[in-house]
Amino acid sequence: MTRKSDFLAWAGLAVGNYPLADPTIRFIRHSENLTFLVTEKSARQKYLLRLHKPFTVNFLDERQQPGVIESELLWMDTLRGEAGLPLQPVIRSREEQLVTSIHLPGSDEQVACSLLGWVPGRSYRPDLSNLDRLARQLGRLMASMHNQASAWRPPEAFRRPRQGADAIRQTLEKLAPAVQMGILQPQDYAVLRHTVLLILEQVALLPQTPANWGLIHADLHTGNWLHRRDQVIPIDFSLCGYGYHLFDIATCAGSLGADHPALRHHFLDGYQECRHLPAGFPRLLEPFFVASVLGYYAFVLPDPGHHEWISTHLPRFVETVCRKLLCGEEFFLPRSGSLD
């Protein structure tokens, strides 16, 4: 088993690729990447170091390829520079590279690395006094990202994953082992299967035009943005790619509604201040919200530490949300709010 000390040793190798003075390294977490806080003592500068090695096999895909990571960083750099959005600065290596790599000691494995500036900010909390304003600002921010991506012409070598029907279909396949593990009952998986088939039918009705489809963050839940006063700062673009704007919106607004369902209205009001939403969008968001939540369950399923949590929460989600989608019952937006 890999130990934290091994992770820190790898990070030490990666830091050597960058022009940093007297850096110290602190491990943060292991999720879709290994992440570390790097601090330059003399310059009092902080950075986020990422080693692109996910903790679950369900995230081991093309996103770990250097060219695909470079495309993520290029979009971030463009959003920050040309669109003026408050993103982390991308730090280049000593050789002016966006992406570097290290060889893991004692193996032939090579891992891609990237370095971002550290942005100060506070994490989301459900007891914040300015949640209404933050939700509206978050909607404006996402709309600005979608507007930029719709008008931007990436270079020919730009490569990011596509997150359409195939990705949704693969989510169902990734959840299948939960039945063999005894985490999910066969009848619940059968409901999931019917749910995903319905989602695929509804998604197929949306054309992949610039109005509906383009570069999206794909993971802007409440853990992936910070705030300073009323300013919202998006972080963690690891899952960004080509997808439906409604998936991005449903993921973001859906996570806000976990504590305060009315915040979804504030978010959508803010979004519509900057970008148009299609007719009937409240119901269109529902299948994308379900697809987003199922994607998270598929992501954490290979981790035994999540099995007890999944065994409690996934059947409940099947019963309380998936069945509502199958029955055509509204559930995403509360009845009270500015969108009613």
Backbone torsions as a table, in degrees:
resi	resn	phi	psi	omega
1	MET	NA	135.2	179.0
2	THR	-71.7	136.5	-177.6
3	ARG	-105.8	162.5	178.6
4	LYS	-58.3	-35.4	178.9
5	SER	-63.5	-33.9	176.2
6	ASP	-65.9	-43.9	178.7
7	PHE	-57.5	-44.1	-179.2
8	LEU	-65.6	-35.5	177.2
9	ALA	-65.7	-41.0	177.2
10	TRP	-63.4	-42.9	179.6
11	ALA	-61.4	-37.2	177.5
12	GLY	-60.9	-38.7	176.5
13	LEU	-65.4	-42.3	-177.1
14	ALA	-66.6	-39.7	-179.0
15	VAL	-60.5	-30.3	179.0
16	GLY	-62.3	-15.6	178.3
17	ASN	-78.6	-8.8	-171.4
18	TYR	-120.2	151.8	-177.3
19	PRO	-80.1	68.7	-178.7
20	LEU	-109.2	143.2	-178.0
21	ALA	-101.7	118.8	173.6
22	ASP	52.0	55.8	-175.0
23	PRO	-80.5	146.8	168.4
24	THR	-112.1	151.6	-172.7
25	ILE	-127.3	133.9	175.3
26	ARG	-129.7	128.3	178.5
27	PHE	-67.9	136.3	177.7
28	ILE	-103.6	-64.5	-179.0
29	ARG	-166.1	170.6	176.5
30	HIS	-124.2	109.2	178.2
31	SER	-131.6	-119.1	174.2
32	GLU	-70.1	-17.6	172.1
33	ASN	-137.4	164.2	163.3
34	LEU	-86.6	126.7	-177.7
35	THR	-122.6	147.5	-176.3
36	PHE	-141.9	146.4	170.0
37	LEU	-92.6	122.0	179.2
38	VAL	-112.6	129.7	-177.8
39	THR	-123.5	128.5	171.3
40	GLU	-88.8	112.6	-176.4
41	LYS	-61.6	-48.1	-173.8
42	SER	-69.4	-40.3	-177.4
43	ALA	-89.5	-10.2	-177.9
44	ARG	56.7	36.5	177.3
45	GLN	-104.5	146.1	178.5
46	LYS	-121.2	149.0	-177.6
47	TYR	-140.3	159.2	172.3
48	LEU	-108.4	115.6	177.0
49	LEU	-97.3	132.3	177.8
50	ARG	-120.7	128.0	168.1
51	LEU	-104.3	119.4	-169.2
52	HIS	-83.3	74.2	-179.0
53	LYS	-138.7	97.3	-174.0
54	PRO	-70.2	155.4	-178.4
55	PHE	-84.2	-13.1	-179.9
56	THR	-123.7	140.6	-178.5
57	VAL	-64.2	-21.2	179.9
58	ASN	-71.2	-8.4	174.7
59	PHE	-114.6	13.6	178.5
60	LEU	-90.1	99.2	-175.8
61	ASP	-153.5	-157.3	-174.6
62	GLU	-65.2	-14.1	-179.2
63	ARG	-64.1	-17.5	178.8
64	GLN	-88.3	-2.1	179.3
65	GLN	-77.6	135.6	-175.6
66	PRO	-53.4	-42.4	-179.0
67	GLY	-65.0	-33.6	179.5
68	VAL	-73.3	-39.4	175.8
69	ILE	-64.2	-41.9	179.3
70	GLU	-59.8	-35.9	178.6
71	SER	-67.2	-40.3	175.0
72	GLU	-56.6	-47.7	-177.6
73	LEU	-67.7	-34.8	178.3
74	LEU	-64.6	-42.2	177.9
75	TRP	-64.9	-42.7	176.9
76	MET	-58.3	-44.6	-179.2
77	ASP	-62.4	-38.3	-180.0
78	THR	-71.1	-42.2	177.5
79	LEU	-60.0	-38.4	-178.3
80	ARG	-75.8	-43.2	-174.4
81	GLY	-81.6	-53.5	-174.5
82	GLU	-83.7	-39.2	-178.2
83	ALA	-90.5	-12.1	177.1
84	GLY	70.0	25.0	-179.5
85	LEU	-84.0	150.9	-173.6
86	PRO	-81.2	73.7	179.9
87	LEU	-104.7	164.9	174.3
88	GLN	-65.3	138.6	174.9
89	PRO	-70.6	143.3	176.5
90	VAL	-87.4	127.0	-177.4
91	ILE	-100.6	127.1	179.3
92	ARG	-88.5	158.1	-177.6
93	SER	-77.4	-179.0	175.8
94	ARG	-58.7	-29.5	179.2
95	GLU	-96.9	17.0	178.2
96	GLU	64.9	31.1	178.1
97	GLN	-95.4	143.7	174.6
98	LEU	-75.5	-33.6	-177.3
99	VAL	-127.2	132.8	175.0
100	THR	-118.2	-172.3	179.2
101	SER	-153.2	160.7	173.2
102	ILE	-134.6	154.9	169.5
103	HIS	-96.1	128.0	179.3
104	LEU	-70.2	130.9	-178.5
105	PRO	-57.1	136.8	177.4
106	GLY	78.1	11.9	179.2
107	SER	-149.4	173.6	175.8
108	ASP	-96.6	4.7	-175.4
109	GLU	-75.0	134.6	177.2
110	GLN	-112.7	133.1	-176.5
111	VAL	-120.9	131.7	177.3
112	ALA	-75.4	148.9	-177.5
113	CYS	-133.4	150.2	174.3
114	SER	-147.4	156.7	-176.0
115	LEU	-131.4	131.1	179.2
116	LEU	-123.7	151.5	173.2
117	GLY	-67.0	151.5	179.5
118	TRP	-90.3	127.4	179.7
119	VAL	-106.5	129.6	177.7
120	PRO	-71.9	143.8	179.0
121	GLY	170.8	165.5	-179.8
122	ARG	-105.8	151.3	179.1
123	SER	-81.4	159.8	176.6
124	TYR	-61.8	139.0	170.6
125	ARG	-138.4	139.5	-176.8
126	PRO	-69.1	-8.3	-179.7
127	ASP	-103.1	12.1	178.9
128	LEU	-64.2	141.5	-176.4
129	SER	-77.5	-19.6	-175.8
130	ASN	-110.7	31.4	-176.5
131	LEU	-61.8	-38.1	179.4
132	ASP	-59.2	-46.3	-179.3
133	ARG	-67.7	-39.9	179.2
134	LEU	-64.4	-41.4	179.9
135	ALA	-63.0	-42.2	178.2
136	ARG	-65.6	-41.5	178.4
137	GLN	-66.2	-36.4	176.7
138	LEU	-62.5	-39.3	176.4
139	GLY	-63.4	-43.2	177.4
140	ARG	-61.5	-42.4	-179.0
141	LEU	-61.2	-47.3	-179.3
142	MET	-63.3	-40.2	177.9
143	ALA	-62.5	-38.9	178.0
144	SER	-64.2	-39.3	176.8
145	MET	-63.3	-43.5	179.5
146	HIS	-67.2	-37.9	177.7
147	ASN	-63.7	-44.2	179.9
148	GLN	-62.4	-46.3	-177.1
149	ALA	-65.1	-33.9	-179.9
150	SER	-68.0	-30.5	-177.8
151	ALA	-94.5	-17.8	-173.5
152	TRP	-79.3	143.3	174.4
153	ARG	-114.6	98.4	-178.2
154	PRO	-64.8	159.5	176.0
155	PRO	-64.5	162.3	-175.0
156	GLU	-59.7	-32.9	-177.1
157	ALA	-80.7	-1.2	-176.7
158	PHE	-64.8	129.5	-177.7
159	ARG	-141.9	120.1	171.0
160	ARG	-138.5	153.0	-177.2
161	PRO	-61.2	155.5	173.3
162	ARG	-100.7	134.0	-173.1
163	GLN	-121.8	57.9	-180.0
164	GLY	-102.2	-138.7	-174.9
165	ALA	-61.4	-40.0	-178.7
166	ASP	-61.2	-40.6	179.4
167	ALA	-64.7	-38.4	178.5
168	ILE	-66.8	-42.2	178.3
169	ARG	-62.4	-39.9	179.6
170	GLN	-67.5	-29.0	176.7
171	THR	-59.5	-43.6	178.0
172	LEU	-61.1	-42.0	179.1
173	GLU	-63.9	-37.9	-178.8
174	LYS	-70.5	-24.6	179.2
175	LEU	-85.7	-12.7	-177.7
176	ALA	-56.9	-40.3	-179.7
177	PRO	-61.1	-17.1	179.3
178	ALA	-61.4	-27.9	178.1
179	VAL	-71.0	-47.2	177.9
180	GLN	-63.0	-31.2	179.2
181	MET	-76.4	-10.1	-176.9
182	GLY	79.1	12.3	-179.7
183	ILE	-83.0	-31.2	-175.7
184	LEU	-131.3	134.6	178.7
185	GLN	-75.0	147.7	-179.1
186	PRO	-54.9	-37.4	-179.1
187	GLN	-67.4	-32.4	176.4
188	ASP	-70.4	-38.6	177.5
189	TYR	-65.3	-34.6	177.3
190	ALA	-62.4	-39.6	176.3
191	VAL	-64.6	-41.2	176.9
192	LEU	-59.3	-42.4	-179.5
193	ARG	-61.3	-46.8	178.6
194	HIS	-64.2	-35.6	179.2
195	THR	-64.2	-46.9	-179.1
196	VAL	-65.1	-38.6	177.8
197	LEU	-62.0	-40.0	177.2
198	LEU	-66.2	-42.6	178.1
199	ILE	-58.5	-44.3	-179.8
200	LEU	-62.4	-37.9	177.3
201	GLU	-63.8	-42.7	-177.9
202	GLN	-71.8	-37.9	178.5
203	VAL	-65.3	-35.9	-178.7
204	ALA	-62.7	-19.8	-180.0
205	LEU	-79.4	-12.5	-178.5
206	LEU	-96.3	118.0	178.2
207	PRO	-71.1	146.8	179.5
208	GLN	-85.0	65.9	178.6
209	THR	-100.5	164.2	178.8
210	PRO	-56.4	-23.4	178.7
211	ALA	-71.8	-26.9	-175.3
212	ASN	-114.7	-21.6	-164.8
213	TRP	-137.2	142.0	176.7
214	GLY	170.8	-163.2	176.9
215	LEU	-68.5	131.5	179.1
216	ILE	-134.9	158.2	176.1
217	HIS	-67.8	-45.7	173.8
218	ALA	77.4	-2.8	-177.3
219	ASP	-152.3	35.1	-174.4
220	LEU	-89.1	60.6	174.0
221	HIS	-81.9	-178.3	-173.3
222	THR	-66.0	-16.7	176.6
223	GLY	-86.0	-4.7	-174.4
224	ASN	-118.1	26.1	167.5
225	TRP	-145.8	149.3	178.1
226	LEU	-113.9	170.5	177.2
227	HIS	-142.9	145.2	170.9
228	ARG	-128.9	113.8	-171.6
229	ARG	55.7	-116.9	179.0
230	ASP	-105.4	12.8	179.0
231	GLN	-91.6	135.5	179.5
232	VAL	-106.4	134.2	-177.3
233	ILE	-121.8	109.0	179.3
234	PRO	-75.5	141.5	177.1
235	ILE	-131.9	173.1	174.3
236	ASP	56.6	78.8	177.0
237	PHE	-92.0	18.5	-174.2
238	SER	-57.3	-31.3	-176.9
239	LEU	-97.8	4.3	-176.5
240	CYS	-60.7	150.6	-179.5
241	GLY	179.4	-167.3	179.1
242	TYR	-88.0	126.6	-178.4
243	GLY	-164.2	-178.2	178.5
244	TYR	-76.3	135.3	176.1
245	HIS	-57.7	-34.5	-179.3
246	LEU	-65.1	-29.8	175.2
247	PHE	-65.4	-45.2	178.0
248	ASP	-59.6	-45.9	-178.1
249	ILE	-65.3	-45.1	-178.4
250	ALA	-64.1	-39.1	178.2
251	THR	-62.7	-46.4	-176.2
252	CYS	-71.4	-53.5	-178.9
253	ALA	-66.0	-35.2	-179.5
254	GLY	-62.9	-40.7	-179.8
255	SER	-69.4	-32.3	175.0
256	LEU	-62.9	-39.5	-176.5
257	GLY	-72.7	-8.7	179.6
258	ALA	-60.3	-34.5	180.0
259	ASP	-104.1	-40.0	-175.8
260	HIS	-136.7	91.0	-177.0
261	PRO	-53.2	-31.6	-178.6
262	ALA	-65.0	-21.6	179.3
263	LEU	-62.7	-24.7	178.1
264	ARG	-61.2	-36.8	177.3
265	HIS	-65.1	-44.6	-179.9
266	HIS	-62.3	-42.2	178.4
267	PHE	-60.1	-48.8	-176.8
268	LEU	-68.1	-34.0	174.3
269	ASP	-61.7	-44.2	178.5
270	GLY	-63.1	-41.3	179.1
271	TYR	-60.1	-44.3	-175.5
272	GLN	-72.7	-13.1	172.7
273	GLU	-68.1	-23.2	-174.3
274	CYS	-118.8	-18.0	-176.1
275	ARG	-155.0	143.3	-178.5
276	HIS	-74.6	144.7	172.5
277	LEU	-111.0	147.2	-177.0
278	PRO	-67.9	158.1	177.5
279	ALA	-60.5	139.4	179.5
280	GLY	74.3	19.5	-174.0
281	PHE	-60.7	-30.6	-180.0
282	PRO	-56.7	-40.4	178.7
283	ARG	-78.5	-30.1	178.6
284	LEU	-65.8	-27.8	-178.9
285	LEU	-70.3	-25.7	-172.0
286	GLU	-61.8	-49.8	178.5
287	PRO	-63.2	-34.0	178.9
288	PHE	-70.7	-35.2	175.7
289	PHE	-62.4	-45.9	179.3
290	VAL	-62.9	-42.3	178.9
291	ALA	-61.5	-38.9	179.9
292	SER	-65.5	-45.4	-179.2
293	VAL	-65.7	-42.5	178.3
294	LEU	-63.6	-33.5	176.8
295	GLY	-62.1	-36.8	178.1
296	TYR	-68.2	-43.2	177.2
297	TYR	-59.1	-41.0	178.7
298	ALA	-64.0	-35.0	-179.4
299	PHE	-65.1	-44.4	-174.3
300	VAL	-89.8	-8.8	-177.0
301	LEU	-55.2	-40.9	-179.8
302	PRO	-67.0	-10.2	-178.4
303	ASP	-91.1	110.6	-179.2
304	PRO	-56.4	-27.9	179.9
305	GLY	-64.5	-16.8	179.6
306	HIS	-100.1	-4.6	-171.2
307	HIS	-62.8	-42.7	179.7
308	GLU	-63.8	-42.4	178.7
309	TRP	-62.2	-45.3	-179.7
310	ILE	-62.8	-41.9	-177.4
311	SER	-61.8	-24.4	177.4
312	THR	-89.7	-46.1	-170.1
313	HIS	-85.9	-36.0	-177.7
314	LEU	-66.2	-46.9	175.9
315	PRO	-59.0	-35.5	177.9
316	ARG	-66.0	-39.7	178.1
317	PHE	-65.2	-40.3	177.8
318	VAL	-59.1	-45.0	-174.9
319	GLU	-73.7	-40.6	-171.9
320	THR	-93.2	-23.1	-176.4
321	VAL	-118.0	-52.3	-177.3
322	CYS	-59.8	-41.8	-179.8
323	ARG	-65.9	-33.6	176.5
324	LYS	-65.0	-41.4	178.2
325	LEU	-62.4	-43.5	-179.2
326	LEU	-64.4	-32.5	-178.4
327	CYS	-88.6	-3.1	-179.4
328	GLY	76.1	21.5	-178.9
329	GLU	-89.3	131.6	179.5
330	GLU	-66.7	141.1	179.6
331	PHE	-150.2	-15.9	-170.2
332	PHE	-78.3	-43.6	-177.4
333	LEU	-108.4	134.1	175.3
334	PRO	-65.5	155.8	-175.6
335	ARG	-70.7	-28.2	178.3
336	SER	-91.7	136.3	179.8
337	GLY	148.6	172.4	-172.5
338	SER	-71.2	-12.4	-177.2
339	LEU	-96.0	-4.0	-178.0
340	ASP	-69.1	NA	NA
